[in-house]
Amino acid sequence: MKKLAFAVFIAFVLGGCSPFTPKPEKFTETFYEFFDTVTVVSGYSDSYQQFSEAAHLVWSALALIHTGCLDSPENLFELLELCETYTADSGGTFDVTLGAVYALYKDGGEPTAEQLAEASGVLRYDFGAIAKGYALDKAAEQIEKSNLYGQTTFAGTISIGGSVAAIGNKPGTADGAWDIGITSPSGDGIAQTIKLAPGQFCATSGTYERGNHIIDPRTLKPVISEKSLTIVANSGAVTDFLSTALFVENNADLAERYNAETIWTD
């Protein structure tokens, strides 16, 4: 009997099905180097080593996009193509080529009509309205590949400021969804909590933290609103794009075209 039990144990181990399956533990890693905001990788892995590998994949993906994709021309070309498509689809409420205009409003700037007219004729790219979501797409893609090949066992969320990616099923839940809190536009804590299914992304735009920094490309003027807008979709780039474009002007048809959910918070 002892020999039989030992043989079964060896069969499990050699077959990659150890009877002693580790219970996933929760870990968190925080980065401060990217996009002038805080990046938080939080989730469950079978070991800290595997979590650390997943966090490193996130760091590497974000570092590449943060440098302006200069080290990866294929990413830069892909990003430019996406922005061209998004600009056309938005009807003018999204435009990354007006970087010279956007720069005039940074740090509370109040440009004159003459300054705006001059800046609007300058071609300067500003990917601030899409970079975080695009970087999330790349980071999530790397982790999902790593999970698939058994290099990591990460399930959790990646948050870059107001942009979030959900990866894998949340342990202990029936639907695998992750709870994401949306900050009140007044700054008084969490206004509501939404659920992100595995593979979903969300992005929130508003003026409660950075002031009137969202500019309408059509008028070159800041968008004034006391609300915030959260977009839920299956792509980080899409959520970033729509959270800006629809904050400038709400458009249900555009949201439907991208199969996105819009959530306004007072």
C-alpha positions in Angstrom: 0.0 0.0 0.0 2.8 2.4 0.8 4.5 1.7 -2.5 1.2 2.4 -4.3 0.7 5.7 -2.5 4.3 6.7 -3.3 3.8 5.8 -6.9 0.7 7.9 -7.2 2.5 10.9 -5.6 5.4 10.5 -8.1 2.9 10.4 -11.0 1.3 13.6 -9.9 4.6 15.5 -9.5 6.1 14.2 -12.8 2.9 14.9 -14.6 2.9 18.5 -13.5 -0.1 18.0 -11.2 1.3 18.3 -7.8 -1.3 17.5 -5.1 0.1 20.4 -3.1 -1.2 23.3 -5.2 -0.1 26.6 -3.6 -2.8 29.0 -2.6 -2.4 32.3 -4.5 -1.2 35.2 -2.3 -1.9 38.9 -2.9 1.0 41.3 -3.7 1.3 44.9 -4.7 4.0 46.9 -6.5 4.0 50.7 -7.1 5.9 52.6 -9.7 6.3 56.4 -9.9 8.3 56.8 -13.1 5.6 56.9 -15.7 3.1 59.5 -17.2 3.4 61.8 -14.2 1.2 59.6 -12.1 1.3 56.5 -9.9 1.2 53.0 -11.4 -0.1 50.2 -9.1 0.2 46.5 -10.0 -2.0 44.6 -7.5 -3.1 41.0 -7.6 -2.6 37.3 -6.8 0.2 34.9 -7.7 1.4 31.5 -6.6 4.6 33.1 -5.3 6.3 36.5 -4.9 8.8 35.5 -7.5 6.1 35.0 -10.1 4.4 38.2 -9.1 7.7 40.1 -9.3 8.1 38.7 -12.9 4.6 40.0 -13.8 5.4 43.4 -12.3 8.6 43.6 -14.2 6.7 42.9 -17.5 4.4 45.8 -16.6 7.4 48.1 -15.9 9.1 47.2 -19.1 6.0 47.8 -21.2 5.3 51.1 -19.6 8.9 52.2 -19.9 8.9 51.5 -23.7 5.7 53.6 -24.3 6.7 56.3 -21.9 9.8 57.1 -23.9 7.5 58.0 -26.8 7.9 54.5 -28.5 11.2 55.7 -29.9 12.8 52.4 -29.0 10.0 50.5 -30.8 9.1 52.0 -34.2 6.3 49.4 -34.7 4.6 50.6 -31.6 4.9 54.2 -32.7 3.4 53.5 -36.1 0.6 51.5 -34.5 -0.1 54.3 -32.1 -0.2 56.9 -34.9 -2.6 54.7 -37.0 -4.9 54.3 -34.0 -4.9 58.1 -33.4 -5.7 58.8 -37.0 -8.6 56.4 -36.9 -9.8 57.8 -33.5 -9.6 61.4 -34.7 -11.7 60.6 -37.8 -14.3 58.6 -35.8 -14.6 61.3 -33.1 -15.7 64.0 -35.5 -13.1 66.3 -34.2 -13.4 65.8 -30.4 -10.1 63.9 -30.2 -6.8 65.2 -31.8 -3.2 64.3 -30.7 -1.7 66.7 -33.3 -2.5 69.9 -31.3 0.3 69.4 -28.7 1.4 73.0 -29.1 -2.1 74.2 -28.1 -2.3 71.8 -25.2 1.1 73.0 -23.9 -0.3 76.5 -23.6 -2.8 75.4 -21.0 -0.4 73.4 -18.8 0.2 74.6 -15.3 -3.0 76.7 -15.4 -2.0 78.7 -18.5 -4.5 81.1 -20.0 -3.4 81.7 -23.6 -4.5 84.6 -25.7 -6.5 84.2 -28.9 -3.3 85.2 -30.8 -1.3 82.5 -29.0 -3.9 79.9 -29.7 -4.1 80.8 -33.4 -0.4 80.6 -33.8 -0.1 77.3 -31.9 -2.9 75.6 -33.8 -0.8 75.9 -37.0 2.0 73.9 -35.4 2.1 70.1 -35.8 3.2 68.7 -32.4 2.1 65.3 -31.2 0.8 65.0 -27.6 -0.3 61.4 -26.8 -1.4 62.2 -23.3 -5.0 61.3 -24.1 -4.2 57.8 -25.2 -0.7 56.8 -23.9 -1.7 55.3 -20.6 -4.4 53.1 -22.2 -2.1 52.0 -25.0 0.6 51.1 -22.5 -2.0 49.1 -20.5 -2.8 47.1 -23.6 0.8 46.3 -24.1 1.4 45.4 -20.4 -1.7 43.2 -20.2 -0.7 41.5 -23.5 2.7 40.6 -22.0 1.3 39.2 -18.8 -1.3 37.2 -20.6 1.4 35.6 -22.8 3.5 34.9 -19.7 0.5 33.3 -17.9 -0.2 31.2 -21.0 3.3 29.8 -21.1 3.4 29.2 -17.3 6.1 31.8 -16.5 3.7 33.7 -14.3 0.4 33.1 -12.5 -0.8 36.6 -12.2 -4.4 37.7 -11.7 -5.2 41.2 -10.7 -5.3 44.8 -11.9 -2.9 47.4 -13.3 -3.7 51.0 -12.6 -2.1 54.0 -14.2 -3.8 57.0 -12.8 -7.4 56.8 -13.9 -6.8 53.9 -16.3 -7.2 50.3 -15.2 -6.8 46.8 -16.7 -8.3 43.7 -15.2 -6.3 40.5 -15.9 -7.6 37.0 -15.0 -10.3 35.9 -12.6 -10.4 37.4 -9.1 -10.0 34.5 -6.6 -13.0 33.7 -4.4 -15.6 35.3 -6.7 -18.3 33.6 -8.8 -17.9 35.9 -11.8 -14.2 36.6 -11.6 -14.9 40.4 -11.7 -12.7 43.0 -10.0 -14.1 45.9 -8.0 -12.9 49.4 -9.2 -13.7 52.5 -7.2 -14.5 55.7 -9.0 -13.4 58.9 -7.2 -16.1 61.5 -6.6 -15.6 64.6 -8.9 -15.8 66.7 -5.7 -12.8 64.8 -4.3 -14.8 63.3 -1.4 -13.7 59.7 -1.6 -15.2 57.0 -3.7 -18.5 57.9 -5.4 -19.3 54.5 -6.8 -17.8 51.1 -7.5 -18.0 49.3 -10.8 -17.0 45.8 -11.8 -14.4 44.9 -14.5 -14.6 41.5 -16.0 -11.4 39.7 -16.8 -9.9 41.3 -20.0 -11.8 44.6 -19.6 -10.3 48.0 -19.2 -11.7 51.3 -17.8 -10.5 55.0 -17.9 -11.9 58.0 -16.2 -11.7 61.6 -17.3 -12.6 64.7 -15.3 -11.3 68.0 -14.1 -11.4 67.5 -10.4 -7.6 66.7 -10.0 -5.8 68.6 -12.8 -8.2 71.4 -13.4 -9.6 72.3 -16.9 -6.9 70.4 -18.8 -9.2 68.7 -21.4 -9.3 70.9 -24.4 -11.9 70.8 -27.2 -9.9 70.6 -30.4 -12.6 72.3 -32.3 -12.7 75.5 -30.2 -9.2 75.3 -28.6 -11.0 76.0 -25.3 -11.1 73.9 -22.0 -14.1 71.8 -21.4 -15.9 72.9 -18.2 -17.7 70.1 -16.3 -18.4 69.1 -12.7 -18.8 65.5 -13.7 -16.4 62.7 -14.5 -16.7 60.1 -17.2 -15.7 56.5 -17.0 -15.5 54.3 -20.0 -15.5 50.5 -19.8 -14.4 48.5 -22.9 -12.1 45.7 -24.1 -9.1 47.9 -24.9 -7.1 50.3 -22.9 -6.5 52.6 -25.9 -10.2 52.7 -26.6 -11.2 53.6 -23.1 -8.6 56.4 -23.0 -9.7 57.7 -26.4 -13.4 57.7 -25.6 -13.0 59.1 -22.1 -11.5 62.2 -23.7 -13.6 62.4 -26.8 -17.0 61.8 -25.1 -16.0 64.1 -22.2 -15.6 66.9 -24.8 -19.0 65.9 -26.4 -21.2 63.0 -25.4 -21.9 60.7 -28.3 -23.9 57.5 -27.7 -23.3 56.4 -31.3 -19.6 56.6 -31.0 -19.7 54.6 -27.7 -21.8 52.0 -29.3 -19.5 51.7 -32.3 -16.7 50.7 -29.9 -19.0 48.5 -27.8 -18.2 50.7 -24.8 -20.1 51.5 -21.6 -20.3 55.1 -20.4 -20.6 55.9 -16.7 -21.1 59.5 -15.6 -20.4 60.4 -12.0 -21.7 63.6 -10.4 
